[in-house]
Amino acid sequence: MSARLELDRLLAGDALAREILGLVAAAERPVGVDELVRLTGRAPWEVDGALSGAAGRTLVVSPEGAYVSFGHETLLETARAHLGPLLLAGFRKRLDS
């Protein structure tokens, strides 16, 4: 599946996976799993489930399981283009809080 189709599927699907995708796309660094739990207000098992499920083919969890980033620069660039500057700014504001 192409990067664009994969991202279209994620953005149209599960709300938590879409929120995680937006937060990681807006960050200028890998995002901690604990930070994603805090920012989404979801339980750790829900975030883990999203990362191992739908978003797991696009986002990569570090070997120690602490950080999340995009699996490829093309996926990151495509996600940022899909989300657009307004949504990315909202996610960045949440990351900075």
Beta strands, then each sheet from edge to edge (+ up, - down):
strand 1: 31-32
strand 2: 59-61
strand 3: 67-70
sheet 1: 1+ 3- 2+
end
